[in-house]
Amino acid sequence: MRLTRQDLSAATEEGVLDADTAERLWRFLAQRDEARPQFRAAHILYYLGGFVAMAAFALFLGQAWESWAGWPMLVLVGSQFVLGLALTHWFLRRNLAIPAGVMLTFALSMVPLAIYSLQQGMGWWPEGGGRVADYHRYIRWHWLFMELGTIAAATVALWRYRMPFTVFLLALSIWYLQMDLVPFLFDTWQERWEMRKLVSMVAGALTLGLAFWVDVRSGRRKDYAFWLYLAGAAAFWGGLTAMNSDSELGKLLYCGINLLLIACGAALRRRVLALFGALGVAAYLGHLADLFTNSLLFPVALGALGIGIVFAGLAWQRNEARITAAMLSVLPAPLRALIERAQA
């Protein structure tokens, strides 16, 4: 439930609150929400600025790598890391948590570049291993040490600073790692493609499990799980969809898994799960439309199903409190607390 200023004004008009109490309550809530990421101009500018800074440095690398490769680039990357860390502490001293988190992530984005520069300087980078400018573009096993180092640094930073945006880089590096492991383990292109789909699905499922565990343990005061849900859902759904079974039973199972994603998204108030689930259900309905392309009864049956779902929603709304209470009563206490927090 989201509380707006209009809600407090309505409560004042109904005599539930006096005007002074409503004003003080609104100031308290606004100050409390200041550290939560929201779709506000200031927060958009914070994140946009951080992404532009990271993109600018990546562009600089693409243009200047030949003349700066090795130790000079390591010095430059190290200075950017120190600058990002200094700005993180500068913002923290002013209680500006969101720009502090953005600057910390900027500093951590220098870690894979530092590892690459160190490998270049020490002569450890293999011939034909590619340039660092290709890090975000191509899947190669040579990036593994950069990804492992970034995961380790992001984990330490998350433990030290407790900033949710740090999980963005952590989740991205985990996603890169599971993709780059496939060419490291398998030789032929066909093996790599088939295993990449399976690895993506399994790694995505494990990331979703990690996101759920973080969600249960951390609560919603600071949303550490969001980026893990996003990366996990993208990897899991992408791998699952790419498998493209020729069996109708397999396609029906695919639809069922996507319906489960929608249900989990609704229960946990995680829109990203519902979004991917909805895309999967839409893909399955598109397949059915192709399968029954010459059947006049299929659109009628599909329309009847849609109307039935609307009435099911009406029945759920009328009995939601009783059904929810019954379902929550059989769940373990941590899961029950998570769902109650999500629906509050």
C-alpha positions in Angstrom: 0.0 0.0 0.0 1.4 3.4 -1.1 0.5 6.4 1.0 0.3 9.7 -0.8 -0.2 13.3 0.3 -3.7 13.1 -1.2 -4.5 10.3 1.2 -3.5 12.4 4.2 -5.5 15.3 2.9 -8.5 13.0 2.6 -8.0 11.8 6.1 -7.8 15.4 7.3 -11.1 16.2 5.6 -12.8 13.2 7.1 -11.6 14.2 10.6 -9.3 11.2 11.1 -6.2 13.5 11.4 -5.8 17.2 12.2 -4.0 19.3 9.6 -0.9 19.8 11.8 -0.5 16.0 12.5 -1.0 15.2 8.8 1.7 17.7 7.8 4.2 16.4 10.4 3.4 12.8 9.4 4.0 13.6 5.7 7.4 15.3 6.5 8.4 12.2 8.5 7.4 9.8 5.7 9.1 11.9 3.0 12.4 12.1 5.0 12.2 8.3 5.6 11.7 7.6 1.9 14.5 9.8 0.8 17.0 6.9 0.8 14.7 4.6 -1.1 15.1 4.5 -4.9 12.0 6.1 -6.5 11.0 7.3 -9.9 11.9 10.9 -9.1 13.9 13.5 -11.1 16.8 13.6 -8.6 17.0 9.8 -8.4 16.9 9.4 -12.2 19.7 11.9 -12.5 21.8 10.0 -9.9 21.5 6.7 -11.8 21.8 8.3 -15.2 25.0 10.1 -14.2 26.5 7.0 -12.8 25.8 5.0 -16.0 27.1 7.9 -18.2 30.3 7.9 -16.1 30.8 4.2 -16.5 30.0 4.4 -20.2 32.4 7.3 -20.7 35.3 5.3 -19.2 34.5 2.3 -21.3 34.5 4.5 -24.4 37.8 6.0 -23.4 39.3 2.5 -23.1 38.1 1.6 -26.6 39.9 4.6 -28.0 43.1 4.8 -25.9 43.8 1.2 -25.0 46.6 0.6 -27.5 48.7 3.5 -26.1 47.7 3.0 -22.4 47.7 -0.8 -22.2 49.3 -2.5 -19.1 50.8 -0.5 -16.2 49.7 3.0 -17.3 46.1 1.9 -17.6 46.4 0.2 -14.2 47.4 3.5 -12.6 44.6 5.3 -14.4 42.0 2.7 -13.4 43.3 2.8 -9.8 42.9 6.6 -9.7 39.3 6.3 -10.9 38.6 3.7 -8.2 40.0 6.0 -5.5 38.0 8.9 -6.9 34.8 6.8 -6.8 35.5 5.7 -3.3 36.2 9.2 -2.1 32.9 10.5 -3.6 31.1 7.6 -1.9 32.3 8.8 1.5 31.7 12.4 0.6 28.0 11.6 -0.1 27.7 9.4 2.9 28.8 12.2 5.2 25.9 14.2 3.8 23.4 11.3 4.3 22.9 10.9 0.5 22.7 7.2 0.3 21.6 6.8 -3.3 24.4 8.9 -5.0 26.8 7.2 -2.6 25.7 3.8 -3.9 26.1 5.0 -7.5 29.6 6.2 -6.9 30.5 3.0 -5.1 29.3 1.0 -8.0 31.3 3.3 -10.3 34.4 2.5 -8.2 33.7 -1.2 -8.4 33.3 -1.1 -12.1 37.0 -0.4 -12.3 37.9 -3.8 -10.7 37.7 -5.9 -13.9 39.7 -3.2 -15.8 42.3 -3.3 -13.1 42.6 -7.1 -13.2 42.9 -6.9 -17.0 45.6 -4.2 -16.8 47.5 -6.3 -14.2 47.4 -9.4 -16.4 48.6 -7.3 -19.4 51.4 -5.7 -17.4 52.6 -9.1 -16.0 52.4 -10.7 -19.4 49.7 -13.2 -18.3 47.0 -12.2 -20.8 46.8 -14.9 -23.6 47.4 -14.2 -27.2 44.2 -13.6 -29.0 42.3 -13.2 -25.7 40.6 -10.0 -27.0 40.6 -6.4 -25.8 39.0 -5.2 -22.6 36.7 -3.0 -24.8 35.0 -6.2 -25.8 34.3 -7.3 -22.2 30.6 -6.4 -22.4 30.1 -7.5 -26.0 31.6 -11.0 -26.5 31.4 -14.2 -24.5 35.0 -15.5 -23.9 36.5 -17.7 -21.1 39.4 -15.2 -20.8 37.2 -12.9 -18.8 36.7 -15.4 -15.9 39.4 -13.9 -13.6 37.9 -10.4 -14.2 34.4 -11.6 -13.3 35.6 -13.6 -10.2 37.5 -10.6 -9.0 34.6 -8.3 -9.5 32.2 -10.7 -7.6 34.7 -10.8 -4.7 35.1 -7.0 -4.6 31.4 -6.4 -4.9 30.7 -8.9 -2.1 33.2 -7.2 0.2 31.8 -3.7 -0.7 28.2 -5.0 0.0 29.3 -6.3 3.4 31.1 -3.1 4.2 28.7 -0.4 3.0 25.3 -2.2 2.8 24.3 -0.4 -0.4 21.7 -2.2 -2.5 22.9 -0.7 -5.9 26.1 -2.6 -5.4 24.1 -5.8 -6.1 23.6 -4.5 -9.7 27.3 -5.1 -10.5 27.3 -8.3 -8.5 24.3 -9.7 -10.4 25.8 -8.6 -13.7 29.1 -10.3 -13.0 27.4 -13.5 -12.0 25.4 -13.5 -15.2 28.6 -12.9 -17.3 30.4 -15.6 -15.3 27.8 -18.3 -16.1 27.9 -17.4 -19.8 31.7 -17.4 -20.0 32.1 -20.7 -18.3 30.5 -22.6 -21.2 33.2 -21.9 -23.8 35.8 -22.7 -21.1 34.2 -26.2 -20.6 33.0 -27.2 -24.1 34.8 -27.2 -27.4 32.3 -27.3 -30.3 29.9 -24.5 -31.2 26.9 -26.9 -31.0 27.9 -28.2 -27.6 28.3 -24.6 -26.4 24.9 -23.5 -27.7 23.0 -26.4 -26.2 24.9 -26.1 -22.9 24.6 -22.3 -22.8 20.8 -22.7 -22.7 20.9 -25.2 -19.9 23.5 -23.3 -17.9 21.6 -20.1 -18.3 18.4 -21.7 -17.0 20.1 -23.5 -14.1 22.2 -20.4 -13.1 19.1 -18.2 -13.4 17.1 -20.5 -11.1 20.0 -20.5 -8.6 20.2 -16.7 -8.8 16.4 -16.5 -8.2 16.8 -18.8 -5.2 19.6 -16.5 -3.9 17.3 -13.4 -4.5 14.5 -15.1 -2.5 16.9 -15.9 0.4 18.2 -12.3 0.4 14.6 -11.1 0.3 13.6 -13.2 3.3 16.7 -12.2 5.3 16.9 -8.5 4.6 13.3 -7.3 4.5 12.3 -4.4 2.3 13.8 -1.4 4.1 16.7 -1.7 1.7 15.9 -3.7 -1.4 19.0 -5.9 -1.9 17.2 -8.5 -3.9 15.9 -6.4 -6.8 18.9 -6.8 -9.1 19.2 -10.5 -8.3 15.6 -11.1 -9.2 16.2 -9.2 -12.5 19.3 -11.0 -13.5 18.0 -14.4 -12.3 14.7 -14.0 -14.1 16.4 -12.8 -17.3 18.8 -15.8 -17.3 16.2 -18.4 -16.3 13.5 -17.2 -18.7 16.0 -16.7 -21.6 17.4 -20.2 -21.2 14.0 -21.8 -20.8 12.6 -20.0 -23.8 15.6 -20.8 -26.0 15.1 -24.5 -25.4 12.1 -24.4 -27.7 10.8 -28.0 -27.2 9.0 -29.7 -30.2 6.7 -31.5 -27.8 3.3 -30.0 -27.1 3.5 -31.3 -23.5 6.8 -29.5 -23.2 5.3 -26.3 -24.4 2.4 -26.7 -22.0 4.9 -27.2 -19.2 6.6 -24.0 -20.4 3.3 -22.1 -20.0 2.8 -23.6 -16.6 6.3 -22.4 -15.4 5.5 -18.9 -16.7 2.1 -18.9 -14.9 4.1 -19.9 -11.7 6.4 -16.9 -12.3 3.3 -14.6 -12.5 1.9 -16.1 -9.3 5.3 -15.7 -7.5 5.5 -12.1 -8.8 2.1 -11.3 -7.5 2.7 -12.9 -4.1 6.1 -11.3 -3.6 5.2 -8.0 -5.3 8.1 -8.5 -7.7 6.9 -7.1 -11.1 9.9 -8.4 -12.9 8.8 -12.0 -12.3 5.3 -11.2 -13.5 6.7 -9.4 -16.6 8.8 -12.4 -17.7 5.9 -14.8 -16.9 3.5 -12.7 -18.9 5.9 -12.7 -21.9 6.1 -16.5 -21.7 2.3 -16.9 -21.5 2.0 -14.6 -24.5 4.5 -16.6 -26.4 2.6 -19.8 -25.7 -0.7 -18.3 -26.8 1.0 -17.2 -30.0 2.0 -20.8 -30.5 -1.6 -22.0 -29.9 -2.8 -19.4 -32.4 -0.4 -20.9 -35.1 -1.4 -24.4 -34.1 -5.2 -23.7 -34.4 -4.9 -21.2 -37.3 -7.8 -22.8 -39.2 -10.0 -23.4 -36.2 -12.9 -21.0 -35.7 -13.6 -22.4 -32.2 -10.2 -21.5 -30.8 -10.8 -17.7 -30.6 -14.2 -18.4 -29.0 -12.6 -20.8 -26.4 -9.7 -18.3 -25.8 -12.2 -15.5 -25.3 -14.3 -17.6 -22.9 -11.1 -18.5 -21.0 -10.2 -14.8 -20.7 -13.7 -13.9 -19.4 -13.4 -16.8 -16.9 -10.1 -15.4 -15.6 -11.8 -12.0 -15.1 -14.5 -13.6 -13.0 -11.9 -15.6 -11.1 -10.3 -12.3 -10.3 -13.6 -10.9 -9.1 -14.1 -14.0 -6.8 -10.5 -13.6 -5.5 -11.1 -9.9 -4.7 -14.3 -10.7 -2.7 -12.6 -13.5 -0.7 -9.0 -12.3 -0.7 -8.7 -11.7 3.0 -10.0 -15.2 3.9 -8.0 -17.0 1.2 -4.8 -15.2 2.0 -5.1 -15.9 5.7 -5.7 -19.6 5.0 -2.7 -19.8 2.7 -0.4 -17.8 5.0 -1.3 -20.0 8.0 0.3 -23.1 6.4 3.5 -21.3 5.3 6.8 -21.2 7.3 7.2 -18.1 9.5 10.0 -16.4 7.4 8.1 -16.9 4.2 4.9 -15.7 5.8 6.6 -12.6 7.1 8.1 -11.8 3.6 4.7 -12.0 1.9 3.1 -9.9 4.6 5.8 -7.2 4.2 5.4 -7.3 0.4 1.6 -6.9 0.6 1.7 -4.2 3.3 
